[in-house]
Amino acid sequence: MREVGGVSYNVLRVETAQMYYTFDLRWAASIVESRVVARATPPQPWFNWPLEVGKRWQYQGVYETQERKDQIRDSYRVVAVNSVTVPAGTFRAFEIVRETDSGVVDQYWYAPDVRWYVKWIGRRGTDEFQEVLQEYAPAPQAGAAAPSVYRPAATEESRPRP
């Protein structure tokens, strides 16, 4: 969590960038080496709660980089709930499609158990990229005892015999 101008943001590190999201996971900015490299005003709603199949929402705002500032219009829809398998495991996920006026198409698979997307396929013209969750370990529940990882050293009596 980080506060900027009286607003609290969740900050997620992705390689060298810090991604700033509002409490309800609206993307606000990407910062590299303390410099804003991209931002959306108002923050962009990749997700709109509660998620349910058939839900649609629109976004109008300004996407700004160091080189340019563009008005954008995005359309989102929840198309399905299905299982998606990625290196981190198999998750029940909402499939969300984002389409823009400029022809950008993104598919996100948001997994409630992870509280984030586990897969993202992006299309920019003829270019396509994909991000998938590589590892996932749920945080311990508040008040729950941390799992024990202590293992006593083997003694002469407890060592397996050849």
C-alpha positions in Angstrom: 0.0 0.0 0.0 1.2 3.5 -0.8 -0.5 6.9 -0.4 -0.2 9.5 -3.1 -1.9 12.8 -2.8 -4.2 11.5 0.0 -5.3 8.5 -2.1 -4.3 4.9 -1.1 -3.1 2.6 -3.8 -2.1 -1.1 -3.9 1.3 -1.3 -5.6 2.3 -4.4 -7.5 5.8 -4.9 -8.8 6.1 -6.3 -12.3 9.7 -6.7 -13.3 11.1 -3.1 -13.0 7.8 -1.4 -12.9 5.5 -0.5 -10.0 1.8 -0.7 -11.0 -0.6 1.4 -9.0 -4.2 0.2 -8.5 -7.0 1.6 -6.5 -8.6 -0.4 -3.7 -11.1 -1.9 -6.2 -8.3 -2.8 -8.6 -8.7 0.0 -11.1 -5.4 0.6 -12.9 -4.0 4.1 -12.3 -0.3 4.2 -13.3 2.9 2.5 -14.1 6.1 3.9 -12.5 9.7 2.9 -13.3 12.6 4.4 -11.4 10.3 6.9 -9.6 9.0 8.3 -13.0 5.4 7.9 -14.2 5.7 6.2 -17.6 1.9 5.7 -18.1 -1.3 6.6 -16.3 -5.1 6.5 -16.8 -7.4 9.3 -15.7 -9.7 8.3 -14.1 -8.2 4.9 -13.1 -9.2 2.2 -15.6 -11.7 -0.5 -14.3 -10.3 -3.8 -15.5 -12.8 -5.4 -13.1 -16.3 -4.2 -12.1 -17.8 -5.8 -9.0 -19.6 -8.0 -8.6 -18.4 -10.0 -11.6 -21.1 -12.2 -13.2 -21.5 -13.7 -16.7 -23.1 -11.3 -19.0 -22.1 -8.1 -17.1 -20.9 -5.2 -19.3 -19.3 -1.9 -18.5 -17.7 1.0 -20.4 -14.7 3.3 -19.6 -13.9 6.7 -21.0 -10.8 8.5 -20.0 -7.3 9.7 -20.8 -4.3 7.4 -21.3 -1.1 9.3 -20.9 2.5 8.4 -21.5 5.6 10.7 -21.6 5.2 11.0 -25.3 1.4 11.4 -25.8 -2.0 11.8 -24.4 -5.0 9.9 -25.9 -8.7 9.9 -25.2 -9.8 6.2 -24.9 -13.1 4.3 -24.9 -13.1 0.8 -23.7 -15.8 -1.8 -23.6 -15.7 -4.7 -21.1 -17.8 -7.9 -20.8 -17.7 -11.0 -18.7 -18.1 -13.8 -21.2 -17.8 -17.0 -19.1 -16.7 -18.7 -15.9 -14.4 -21.6 -16.5 -11.3 -23.5 -15.3 -8.0 -22.2 -16.5 -4.7 -24.0 -16.1 -1.5 -22.1 -15.8 1.9 -23.1 -14.3 0.7 -22.0 -10.8 -2.3 -24.5 -11.0 -5.9 -24.7 -12.1 -8.3 -22.0 -11.0 -12.0 -21.2 -11.5 -11.9 -17.8 -13.3 -14.1 -15.2 -14.9 -13.2 -14.6 -18.5 -13.3 -10.9 -19.2 -12.9 -9.4 -22.7 -11.8 -5.7 -23.2 -12.1 -4.1 -26.6 -11.1 -0.6 -27.5 -11.9 1.9 -30.2 -8.3 1.5 -31.5 -8.7 -2.3 -32.1 -6.9 -3.5 -28.9 -8.4 -6.7 -27.6 -7.5 -8.2 -24.2 -8.8 -11.4 -22.5 -8.3 -11.7 -18.7 -9.1 -14.6 -16.5 -9.8 -13.3 -13.0 -9.6 -15.9 -10.3 -11.4 -15.0 -7.1 -9.2 -17.4 -5.0 -6.1 -15.5 -6.2 -7.8 -12.1 -6.2 -6.1 -11.2 -9.5 -6.0 -12.4 -13.1 -4.1 -15.7 -13.6 -3.9 -15.3 -17.4 -3.9 -12.4 -19.8 -3.8 -12.5 -23.6 -3.4 -9.2 -25.3 -3.7 -8.4 -29.0 -2.3 -5.2 -30.5 -2.9 -5.3 -34.2 -1.1 -8.5 -35.4 1.0 -8.7 -32.3 -0.1 -11.0 -29.5 1.3 -11.5 -26.0 0.4 -13.6 -23.0 1.0 -13.4 -19.2 0.3 -16.3 -16.9 0.7 -16.8 -13.2 3.8 -18.8 -12.6 3.5 -19.5 -8.8 0.9 -18.9 -6.2 0.9 -19.4 -2.4 -2.1 -18.0 -0.5 -1.3 -15.7 2.4 -2.0 -17.1 5.8 -5.4 -16.2 7.2 -5.4 -13.4 9.8 -5.0 -14.9 13.3 -4.1 -18.4 11.9 -0.8 -19.9 13.1 1.9 -20.0 10.5 2.6 -23.5 9.2 5.6 -25.2 10.8 8.6 -25.7 8.7 10.9 -26.9 11.5 12.3 -30.4 10.9 14.6 -31.8 13.5 18.0 -33.0 12.3 18.2 -36.8 11.8 19.6 -38.7 14.7 21.5 -41.9 14.4 18.4 -43.8 15.5 16.1 -42.0 13.0 18.3 -42.2 9.9 17.1 -44.8 7.4 19.3 -47.9 7.1 20.7 -48.8 3.7 
